[in-house]
Amino acid sequence: MRWYLSDVSLTLFICITLFTLYSFMFPPEAGSPLQGLSYASILLLSPVGILLALISMTRGELSRTGITAVVGHSVLLLFLFLYMTLGYLILGV
């Protein structure tokens, strides 16, 4: 039952990534309630995904899907940090 958590975490990572890509490809209109939802989903759901993947650890080791999920969620958090800091300071986004 525990190894299902790494699959759930990987599925969560894929859904967040696809939603973020969709919001970049087809941005919502200004003032829309969906405008900042991709950033909020990264900020709120990526730590949950990391915790789910770490909870699924069996005998002190992570499965490949668990490692992929942890790295993927970490990269999403890094993207959000870099986009919010460098994008604001350098690009003026």
Salt bridges, closest charged atoms under 4 A:
none
